Amino acid sequence: MNDRQHDTSGKPEHPGVFLAHAPADTGRAADLDARLRAGGARTALDESRDLSDGLPAEPVLQELGACDLLLLLWSRDAAEDPHVRAQREYAASFDKPCLVWPLDATALPPGQGREERLPPGSDARAAEAAVHRLLGTRADGAPATHPASGAVVGAGLWTIESDARYGESLDVDLTASPDGPGDGGDLTGTHRRAGLEGKVTGRWSFDRTEGRLGLELTSSFGLRPVRETRRLRILGDSRDGNDGTLAAEDLHGIADPRHYRLTRGRSD
């Protein structure tokens, strides 16, 4: 049984909501995303923007298959976005209910599957309330988790290990941008996953106020590079008490939410 389900009611205790939106609407999506997560929901987004062979990337398909609801942020940009269109179509093929939140006066798409639409002019609060009404859940009012004092990820060598069921780790060198504030730059190193090993390059950023580590990764496991975006919330010192080891969790993820251990100075 999915651990997000009550044993008897079948309704999601912590609903999984996939937010489909165009890049131009990221600010509105981020506001709603934060509200839903603070209320106890798990959320997912397509941050890779990578359509391979005309299909959404495999992690996106997994999230669409695992979510309880697709929340479609509809706008002029979304109407022209093939990623948004594909996400809506696949969610309908998985028989997922859809809530459409119109952000502007763009004509709404023809109805598809189990779909409900918010009235024009609705705000993020109304969208959040509609999510819980449709899923028969109640926002639990869980406060946002903040990082422990002094929990900072900065330039240097790091090993980042996840509890993914197939095994995963990154040994990376985070270098600071020469023209930046020091909390972001390039990364290089080795990515190990499910018995495979490949080189990884990309970008990193760290928000000290929110305790959030952003990783934009391009990994070479084979002939086709794998591009991924990770958003980690630093929770503080790892429970095992090792010096220099931090615990973190995915901000997003429904199908396979992960926790992480970050150790400074262990990269190869």
C-alpha positions in Angstrom: 0.0 0.0 0.0 1.2 3.5 -0.8 2.4 5.1 2.5 0.6 8.2 1.5 -2.8 6.5 1.9 -4.9 5.9 5.0 -5.3 2.2 5.7 -9.1 2.3 5.5 -10.4 5.4 3.7 -8.2 5.2 0.6 -7.9 9.0 0.6 -4.4 10.4 0.5 -3.0 11.5 3.9 -0.4 13.6 2.2 -1.7 14.2 -1.3 0.7 14.2 -4.2 0.1 17.2 -6.5 1.9 17.7 -9.9 2.0 21.4 -10.9 2.1 21.8 -14.6 3.1 25.3 -15.7 5.0 27.3 -18.2 8.4 28.8 -17.2 7.0 32.3 -17.4 4.5 31.3 -14.6 7.2 29.9 -12.3 6.6 32.7 -9.7 2.9 31.8 -9.4 3.7 28.1 -9.3 6.3 28.6 -6.6 3.8 30.5 -4.4 1.3 27.7 -4.7 3.9 25.0 -4.3 5.0 26.5 -1.0 1.5 26.7 0.2 0.7 23.1 -0.6 3.9 21.8 1.0 3.3 23.8 4.1 -0.1 22.2 4.3 1.3 18.7 4.2 1.1 17.9 0.5 3.9 16.4 -1.6 4.5 18.3 -4.8 6.3 17.7 -8.1 7.2 19.8 -11.1 9.0 19.3 -14.4 12.2 21.2 -13.8 14.1 19.5 -16.6 12.0 20.8 -19.5 13.4 17.8 -21.4 11.2 16.0 -23.9 13.0 12.9 -25.1 11.6 11.2 -28.3 8.5 13.3 -28.0 7.7 12.0 -24.5 8.1 13.5 -21.1 11.3 12.4 -19.3 11.0 9.2 -17.4 11.1 10.9 -13.9 8.2 13.2 -15.0 6.2 10.2 -16.1 6.8 8.5 -12.8 5.6 11.6 -10.9 2.5 11.9 -13.1 1.7 8.2 -12.5 2.2 8.6 -8.7 0.4 11.9 -8.2 -3.2 12.2 -6.8 -4.0 15.4 -8.8 -2.6 17.4 -11.7 -2.9 21.1 -11.1 -2.7 23.0 -14.4 -1.7 26.6 -14.2 -3.3 27.9 -17.4 -2.0 31.0 -19.2 -1.1 32.3 -22.7 2.4 30.8 -22.2 1.0 27.4 -21.0 -1.2 27.2 -24.0 1.8 27.4 -26.3 4.0 25.0 -24.2 4.4 21.4 -25.5 5.6 20.3 -22.0 2.4 21.5 -20.4 0.3 19.9 -23.1 2.1 16.5 -22.8 1.8 16.5 -19.0 -1.9 17.2 -19.2 -2.4 14.4 -21.8 -0.4 11.8 -19.8 -2.2 12.7 -16.6 -5.5 12.1 -18.3 -4.3 8.8 -19.7 -3.4 7.8 -16.1 -7.0 8.8 -15.1 -5.7 11.5 -12.8 -8.1 14.3 -11.8 -7.1 17.7 -13.0 -7.7 21.1 -11.5 -7.3 24.0 -14.0 -6.2 27.4 -12.5 -6.7 30.1 -15.1 -4.0 32.8 -14.6 -5.2 35.2 -17.4 -8.0 35.5 -19.9 -6.6 32.9 -22.3 -9.3 30.6 -23.6 -9.4 27.4 -21.7 -8.6 24.1 -23.5 -11.4 21.6 -24.3 -12.3 19.5 -21.2 -10.3 16.3 -20.8 -10.9 13.4 -18.4 -11.8 14.2 -14.8 -11.3 18.0 -14.8 -12.5 20.9 -12.7 -11.8 24.6 -13.4 -11.4 27.4 -10.9 -13.2 30.7 -11.7 -11.1 33.4 -13.5 -9.4 35.6 -11.0 -8.9 32.9 -8.4 -5.8 33.2 -6.3 -3.3 30.7 -4.8 -5.4 30.4 -1.6 -8.4 29.4 -3.6 -6.4 26.9 -5.6 -5.0 25.3 -2.4 -8.5 25.0 -0.9 -9.7 23.4 -4.1 -6.9 20.8 -4.0 -7.9 19.6 -0.5 -11.6 19.7 -1.3 -11.1 17.5 -4.4 -8.9 15.0 -2.6 -11.0 15.0 0.6 -8.0 16.0 2.7 -7.3 18.9 5.0 -4.3 21.1 5.2 -2.4 20.0 8.4 -0.8 23.4 8.9 2.7 21.9 9.2 5.2 24.8 9.5 8.0 25.0 7.0 11.2 23.3 8.2 14.1 25.7 8.6 17.8 24.8 8.5 19.8 24.5 11.7 22.0 27.5 12.5 25.2 27.3 10.7 24.1 24.6 8.2 25.7 26.0 5.1 26.7 24.3 1.8 29.6 26.2 0.1 32.4 25.8 -2.4 34.6 22.8 -2.0 34.6 19.0 -2.3 31.3 17.3 -1.3 29.8 13.8 -1.3 26.1 13.8 -1.6 24.4 10.4 -0.9 20.7 9.7 -1.3 18.5 6.9 0.1 17.1 6.2 -3.3 16.0 2.5 -3.6 18.4 1.9 -6.4 21.4 3.7 -4.7 22.8 7.0 -5.7 25.7 9.3 -4.8 27.5 12.4 -6.2 31.2 13.1 -5.6 31.5 16.7 -6.7 33.7 19.8 -6.6 31.6 22.9 -6.1 33.5 26.0 -7.4 32.4 29.5 -6.7 31.5 31.8 -9.5 34.3 34.5 -9.8 31.8 37.3 -10.3 29.1 36.0 -7.9 28.4 36.3 -4.1 30.1 33.0 -3.3 26.9 30.9 -2.9 26.9 29.4 -6.3 28.9 28.4 -9.4 29.9 25.4 -11.4 30.2 21.7 -10.3 32.1 18.8 -11.7 32.6 15.2 -10.5 31.3 11.7 -10.6 27.6 10.5 -10.5 26.9 6.9 -9.3 23.4 5.4 -9.7 22.0 1.9 -9.8 25.5 0.4 -10.4 26.3 2.9 -13.2 29.0 5.6 -13.0 29.5 8.6 -15.1 30.9 12.1 -15.2 28.7 14.9 -14.0 28.8 18.7 -14.7 26.4 21.5 -14.0 25.6 24.4 -11.7 24.9 24.8 -8.0 23.4 27.5 -5.8 22.7 27.9 -2.1 20.1 30.1 -0.5 21.3 30.8 3.1 18.0 32.3 4.2 15.9 29.3 3.1 18.6 26.7 3.5 18.1 25.4 0.0 20.6 23.8 -2.3 19.9 23.8 -6.0 21.7 21.4 -8.3 21.5 21.5 -12.1 23.1 18.2 -13.3 24.1 16.8 -16.6 25.3 13.2 -16.1 26.9 11.0 -18.8 25.8 7.4 -18.0 25.8 6.4 -21.7 25.3 7.8 -25.1 22.6 10.2 -24.1 23.3 12.8 -21.3 20.8 12.8 -18.4 19.8 16.3 -17.3 18.2 16.7 -13.9 17.4 19.5 -11.4 17.4 18.9 -7.7 16.1 21.2 -5.0 17.2 20.1 -1.5 16.3 21.6 1.8 19.1 21.3 4.4 17.7 20.1 7.7 20.9 20.4 9.8 23.5 18.0 11.2 23.1 14.4 10.2 21.6 12.1 12.8 24.7 10.0 12.9 26.6 12.9 14.4 29.5 12.8 12.1 31.4 16.1 12.0 30.8 18.0 8.8 27.8 15.8 7.7 24.5 17.4 6.9 21.0 15.9 6.4 18.7 17.1 3.6 15.5 16.2 1.9 14.0 16.7 -1.5 11.7 19.7 -1.7 9.9 18.0 -4.6 9.0 14.4 -5.4 6.0 12.1 -5.2 7.0 8.8 -6.7 10.3 8.4 -4.8 10.9 11.3 -2.3 14.5 11.1 -1.1 16.6 12.1 1.9 20.3 12.9 1.6 23.5 13.0 3.6 26.1 15.6 2.6 29.7 15.2 3.7 32.2 17.9 3.1 35.7 16.9 1.8 34.9 13.3 0.7 34.9 13.8 -3.1 37.4 11.8 -5.1 
